């Protein structure tokens, strides 16, 4: 595809370990509910209608880029579109979040899934949104594509929504380990195709969200998360070959897996806010870029304090192989001007 020339490749250079003139910054969930312009749009459209309408998804993706001096955009979508493609109903309920009314309860429920989906057909709206957004960005900043990781998606499919314990999903790991692996493999195969098509559509960087790593331990991670995360990265890069793009893995709460993650061939490891950057660097070595990891709640503080915390964070990471971000997604009640304080502080480092 003939896309406009990229004017700011700072984040791609950082991901590849090349020199940058200043630390690049983007924010997880930067396109979304903390912005008044998004809330206005959301008052007129259902959440998944926005996801499924390329023109609307593109508009939302561009909102933070028009407001802030960011170094990347991330396509507006949701990790659960894959679950929808598999044939499960997902609803976005106010003040609750995503709800799956009829979750998987027993292994026989796997037969309900549409396992042989045509990714281009079922998720084509995401690829259309990516292509449209690449053109509308006009090369201002790169566009990030993303997916949920298999274990994280499995949790939603079994729990039926968010959970404080993930006990229903973890019960599968202990009671139905082989069936769990079957489900994780089904999800892995779809994710690989999904990410490849995102790149074909115009995504210039990819992030895999293992948002539920914190519910595992080293042994469970080694059996039910790590192998699939590793396979996703190696298969995507192998398929894309000459068109390979930097890949990020973000395993929230995955302190115990930092060493394993560093062996999976991802270019970037995202850190949550509970990990010390100096310790993380010692574990993963100098040949992987780190991303993160300001506490999202710090944005409730006054701008002067935010700037101090950003400078302290940046001093620990240093400019080499570093992408500034929050340690998780931005919260919906954060003052947008406080995010501006963070972004500006990063660029002053």
Helices and strands as residue ranges (DSSP letters): H 10-16, E 24-25, H 36-42, H 47-52, H 54-67, E 72-74, H 81-85, E 91-93, E 97-99, G 107-112, H 119-122, H 124-137, E 142-148, H 150-159, H 167-175, H 177-201, E 205-210, G 213-215, H 218-224, H 226-240, G 241-243, E 246-251, G 255-257, H 258-261, E 268-270, H 277-284, E 289-294, G 296-300, H 303-317, E 322-326, H 336-348
